[in-house]
Amino acid sequence: MSETAVEHPQARAVQPGDPVRVVNEQYGAHIGLVTAVHGAFSLAEGAYVPCINVVYVAADAAKRDPYGQQVERLSSLQHYTQGPSNMPTPGRYWENI
């Protein structure tokens, strides 16, 4: 399925520990956990959705260590609605699930 065919849910406030959908620079989708929220949500008309930090399990099977599959982190990740033309480029955004 191409990224343009994905339906994007409306933004909702999140906090550390909440699950979100993460899309990395290579347009790989992951389920991640919020580790930090940088600012306050304003979800009224002309909404402001702050950047977040997330952690997710690496999809690459070669990324293993004694604890199992390694985790990857993304910092200052924009929400899908906050990017240019509603899409940060290249990829690298989060949205609610």
Z-matrix of the N, CA and C atoms (Angstrom, degrees):
N
C 1 1.443
C 2 1.516 1 108.50
N 3 1.290 2 117.78 1 131.86
C 4 1.460 3 120.52 2 179.69
C 5 1.521 4 109.67 3 -78.17
N 6 1.324 5 116.32 4 156.91
C 7 1.456 6 121.55 5 -178.54
C 8 1.517 7 111.89 6 -60.88
N 9 1.325 8 118.90 7 -31.67
C 10 1.459 9 120.70 8 -178.92
C 11 1.520 10 111.94 9 -70.02
N 12 1.334 11 119.31 10 -18.35
C 13 1.450 12 122.50 11 179.95
C 14 1.531 13 112.22 12 -87.17
N 15 1.316 14 118.48 13 -6.04
C 16 1.457 15 122.53 14 -178.06
C 17 1.524 16 109.08 15 -77.37
N 18 1.341 17 116.08 16 133.72
C 19 1.460 18 120.35 17 173.49
C 20 1.520 19 107.72 18 -85.64
N 21 1.318 20 117.15 19 130.35
C 22 1.451 21 121.54 20 -177.19
C 23 1.523 22 109.63 21 -103.34
N 24 1.350 23 117.47 22 121.58
C 25 1.463 24 120.07 23 -179.79
C 26 1.525 25 111.70 24 -68.65
N 27 1.314 26 115.24 25 157.96
C 28 1.455 27 121.33 26 177.01
C 29 1.523 28 109.60 27 -65.21
N 30 1.321 29 117.13 28 145.30
C 31 1.470 30 121.66 29 -178.31
C 32 1.523 31 110.71 30 -65.91
N 33 1.332 32 115.17 31 137.23
C 34 1.461 33 123.41 32 172.37
C 35 1.521 34 107.53 33 -131.39
N 36 1.305 35 116.64 34 150.15
C 37 1.469 36 121.44 35 178.85
C 38 1.524 37 110.12 36 -62.15
N 39 1.324 38 115.69 37 142.45
C 40 1.468 39 122.29 38 175.96
C 41 1.521 40 108.51 39 -127.30
N 42 1.310 41 115.06 40 165.28
C 43 1.462 42 121.69 41 176.34
C 44 1.522 43 108.25 42 -142.11
N 45 1.335 44 118.07 43 165.48
C 46 1.466 45 120.04 44 179.91
C 47 1.531 46 111.48 45 -52.16
N 48 1.343 47 114.18 46 134.25
C 49 1.461 48 121.63 47 -178.61
C 50 1.511 49 113.66 48 99.52
N 51 1.347 50 118.04 49 -15.96
C 52 1.462 51 121.18 50 179.66
C 53 1.529 52 110.68 51 -76.48
N 54 1.331 53 118.02 52 143.30
C 55 1.463 54 120.74 53 174.89
C 56 1.529 55 110.98 54 -80.66
N 57 1.322 56 116.51 55 143.96
C 58 1.465 57 122.88 56 176.39
C 59 1.524 58 108.88 57 -141.38
N 60 1.313 59 116.24 58 161.44
C 61 1.463 60 121.18 59 172.57
C 62 1.523 61 106.84 60 -89.39
N 63 1.315 62 116.25 61 129.52
C 64 1.465 63 123.07 62 -178.85
C 65 1.520 64 108.24 63 -117.02
N 66 1.324 65 117.22 64 135.77
C 67 1.460 66 121.82 65 172.76
C 68 1.519 67 106.42 66 -119.50
N 69 1.346 68 115.66 67 123.04
C 70 1.467 69 119.41 68 -177.15
C 71 1.530 70 111.32 69 -87.76
N 72 1.323 71 116.09 70 -175.86
C 73 1.466 72 122.21 71 -176.06
C 74 1.527 73 113.39 72 -60.62
N 75 1.325 74 117.00 73 -25.38
C 76 1.468 75 121.06 74 179.77
C 77 1.534 76 111.12 75 -96.65
N 78 1.325 77 116.53 76 16.46
C 79 1.471 78 123.79 77 -179.00
C 80 1.523 79 112.50 78 62.43
N 81 1.334 80 117.44 79 24.88
C 82 1.459 81 121.39 80 173.87
C 83 1.516 82 109.35 81 -82.10
N 84 1.323 83 117.62 82 127.03
C 85 1.462 84 121.89 83 -179.09
C 86 1.523 85 110.42 84 -91.62
N 87 1.319 86 116.33 85 140.41
C 88 1.458 87 123.73 86 -179.42
C 89 1.525 88 108.38 87 -142.30
N 90 1.319 89 116.01 88 157.58
C 91 1.464 90 120.68 89 167.19
C 92 1.513 91 105.78 90 -97.62
N 93 1.315 92 116.17 91 124.10
C 94 1.453 93 120.84 92 -177.74
C 95 1.513 94 111.33 93 -122.80
N 96 1.322 95 115.20 94 168.54
C 97 1.460 96 121.60 95 175.30
C 98 1.521 97 108.90 96 -112.55
N 99 1.324 98 115.90 97 134.82
C 100 1.461 99 122.15 98 178.22
C 101 1.520 100 108.68 99 -69.06
N 102 1.344 101 116.29 100 131.08
C 103 1.465 102 120.47 101 176.48
C 104 1.524 103 111.77 102 -110.87
N 105 1.352 104 118.04 103 -20.84
C 106 1.464 105 121.96 104 178.09
C 107 1.521 106 109.31 105 -159.35
N 108 1.333 107 115.65 106 148.19
C 109 1.464 108 122.79 107 175.13
C 110 1.519 109 106.80 108 -121.41
N 111 1.346 110 116.77 109 126.33
C 112 1.470 111 121.74 110 -174.71
C 113 1.528 112 110.76 111 -100.68
N 114 1.323 113 116.94 112 76.12
C 115 1.452 114 121.25 113 177.74
C 116 1.515 115 111.42 114 125.29
N 117 1.338 116 115.27 115 -175.36
C 118 1.459 117 121.62 116 -178.12
C 119 1.521 118 109.79 117 -106.85
N 120 1.312 119 115.52 118 143.58
C 121 1.458 120 121.05 119 177.71
C 122 1.522 121 110.02 120 -76.56
N 123 1.324 122 116.78 121 140.58
C 124 1.457 123 124.33 122 172.06
C 125 1.514 124 105.46 123 -133.00
N 126 1.337 125 116.42 124 96.60
C 127 1.460 126 120.47 125 -170.55
C 128 1.522 127 113.21 126 -98.19
N 129 1.327 128 118.34 127 14.64
C 130 1.464 129 121.76 128 175.31
C 131 1.527 130 109.05 129 -74.14
N 132 1.319 131 117.14 130 -175.80
C 133 1.470 132 121.70 131 177.52
C 134 1.529 133 109.26 132 -53.82
N 135 1.320 134 117.50 133 136.38
C 136 1.468 135 121.24 134 -175.61
C 137 1.519 136 110.47 135 69.83
N 138 1.302 137 115.51 136 41.31
C 139 1.468 138 124.16 137 -170.79
C 140 1.522 139 113.53 138 -56.48
N 141 1.337 140 113.75 139 148.17
C 142 1.459 141 121.09 140 170.31
C 143 1.516 142 107.37 141 -113.86
N 144 1.310 143 116.28 142 123.46
C 145 1.457 144 122.16 143 177.16
C 146 1.530 145 106.66 144 -117.58
N 147 1.331 146 117.89 145 117.17
C 148 1.460 147 119.99 146 -175.96
C 149 1.527 148 113.07 147 -69.62
N 150 1.317 149 115.02 148 162.19
C 151 1.458 150 121.07 149 173.00
C 152 1.523 151 109.07 150 -71.85
N 153 1.333 152 115.70 151 156.60
C 154 1.460 153 120.86 152 178.87
C 155 1.524 154 109.66 153 -134.19
N 156 1.313 155 115.93 154 164.30
C 157 1.463 156 122.95 155 168.28
C 158 1.514 157 106.64 156 -107.61
N 159 1.328 158 116.59 157 142.31
C 160 1.468 159 121.21 158 -179.95
C 161 1.522 160 110.62 159 -137.28
N 162 1.321 161 114.90 160 160.06
C 163 1.454 162 123.03 161 173.49
C 164 1.528 163 106.70 162 -130.22
N 165 1.349 164 116.46 163 141.84
C 166 1.465 165 120.85 164 178.36
C 167 1.520 166 109.14 165 -148.71
N 168 1.319 167 116.16 166 161.10
C 169 1.458 168 122.03 167 -179.29
C 170 1.525 169 108.69 168 -76.93
N 171 1.331 170 116.68 169 132.17
C 172 1.462 171 122.25 170 -179.98
C 173 1.526 172 110.37 171 -61.55
N 174 1.316 173 116.70 172 136.09
C 175 1.463 174 121.33 173 178.55
C 176 1.527 175 111.91 174 -80.66
N 177 1.327 176 117.41 175 -21.92
C 178 1.462 177 122.99 176 -178.18
C 179 1.527 178 110.00 177 -73.36
N 180 1.322 179 117.26 178 113.63
C 181 1.471 180 122.05 179 -178.37
C 182 1.521 181 112.32 180 -60.07
N 183 1.335 182 118.03 181 -22.11
C 184 1.468 183 121.24 182 179.61
C 185 1.528 184 111.77 183 -76.16
N 186 1.317 185 117.46 184 -14.41
C 187 1.463 186 120.69 185 -179.05
C 188 1.526 187 109.58 186 -89.56
N 189 1.331 188 114.79 187 76.09
C 190 1.460 189 121.77 188 179.33
C 191 1.526 190 108.79 189 -123.01
N 192 1.304 191 115.60 190 152.64
C 193 1.454 192 121.40 191 173.52
C 194 1.529 193 107.74 192 -142.03
N 195 1.337 194 119.17 193 -176.74
C 196 1.471 195 119.99 194 -177.07
C 197 1.534 196 113.78 195 -58.28
N 198 1.328 197 117.96 196 -18.16
C 199 1.470 198 121.49 197 -179.23
C 200 1.521 199 112.56 198 -92.75
N 201 1.322 200 118.43 199 -3.97
C 202 1.464 201 122.59 200 -178.54
C 203 1.515 202 110.97 201 115.00
N 204 1.305 203 115.84 202 -152.08
C 205 1.461 204 121.07 203 179.83
C 206 1.529 205 109.08 204 -65.13
N 207 1.316 206 117.73 205 132.07
C 208 1.458 207 121.70 206 -178.04
C 209 1.526 208 111.01 207 -70.76
N 210 1.325 209 115.19 208 160.80
C 211 1.457 210 120.71 209 175.84
C 212 1.524 211 108.96 210 -105.04
N 213 1.309 212 114.76 211 155.53
C 214 1.465 213 121.36 212 175.55
C 215 1.518 214 107.71 213 -123.20
N 216 1.314 215 115.49 214 154.15
C 217 1.465 216 121.21 215 -177.38
C 218 1.518 217 110.16 216 -126.82
N 219 1.314 218 114.65 217 145.43
C 220 1.461 219 121.55 218 171.25
C 221 1.522 220 107.40 219 -127.68
N 222 1.322 221 116.41 220 135.48
C 223 1.459 222 121.87 221 -178.94
C 224 1.520 223 110.36 222 -113.82
N 225 1.319 224 115.34 223 151.59
C 226 1.466 225 123.25 224 177.97
C 227 1.526 226 111.22 225 49.60
N 228 1.302 227 115.24 226 51.31
C 229 1.462 228 122.72 227 -177.24
C 230 1.523 229 109.73 228 -85.77
N 231 1.331 230 117.43 229 123.89
C 232 1.466 231 122.71 230 179.46
C 233 1.513 232 111.79 231 -75.95
N 234 1.324 233 115.67 232 149.33
C 235 1.465 234 120.37 233 171.34
C 236 1.526 235 108.08 234 -73.53
N 237 1.317 236 116.23 235 152.02
C 238 1.471 237 122.06 236 -179.72
C 239 1.528 238 111.97 237 -50.17
N 240 1.325 239 117.80 238 -41.14
C 241 1.468 240 121.25 239 -175.54
C 242 1.521 241 113.84 240 -74.35
N 243 1.319 242 118.57 241 -12.10
C 244 1.461 243 121.41 242 -175.03
C 245 1.523 244 114.23 243 -94.97
N 246 1.317 245 117.45 244 -4.66
C 247 1.457 246 120.60 245 -178.39
C 248 1.516 247 111.97 246 -84.86
N 249 1.332 248 116.99 247 169.03
C 250 1.468 249 120.99 248 176.83
C 251 1.523 250 109.84 249 -61.96
N 252 1.300 251 117.03 250 132.17
C 253 1.466 252 123.02 251 -177.15
C 254 1.526 253 110.88 252 53.73
N 255 1.329 254 115.53 253 35.72
C 256 1.460 255 123.06 254 -179.58
C 257 1.520 256 113.85 255 59.59
N 258 1.328 257 117.90 256 29.48
C 259 1.462 258 120.03 257 176.74
C 260 1.514 259 110.35 258 -157.60
N 261 1.347 260 116.98 259 106.47
C 262 1.464 261 117.81 260 174.38
C 263 1.525 262 110.12 261 -58.84
N 264 1.312 263 116.47 262 145.49
C 265 1.458 264 121.05 263 -177.00
C 266 1.514 265 109.79 264 -121.02
N 267 1.289 266 121.94 265 137.39
C 268 1.464 267 125.81 266 -11.12
C 269 1.515 268 109.95 267 -87.53
N 270 1.285 269 118.59 268 124.29
C 271 1.464 270 122.80 269 -179.36
C 272 1.516 271 110.38 270 55.91
N 273 1.322 272 116.21 271 -136.80
C 274 1.460 273 124.19 272 174.30
C 275 1.517 274 113.49 273 56.47
N 276 1.328 275 115.72 274 70.66
C 277 1.451 276 121.47 275 175.69
C 278 1.528 277 109.61 276 -149.24
N 279 1.328 278 116.10 277 172.36
C 280 1.456 279 121.39 278 175.02
C 281 1.513 280 108.46 279 -129.14
N 282 1.334 281 114.49 280 159.69
C 283 1.460 282 120.47 281 172.26
C 284 1.518 283 108.93 282 -154.83
N 285 1.307 284 116.14 283 162.41
C 286 1.461 285 121.70 284 -179.95
C 287 1.524 286 110.20 285 -70.03
N 288 1.332 287 114.15 286 153.92
C 289 1.470 288 119.04 287 174.46
C 290 1.512 289 109.20 288 -117.68
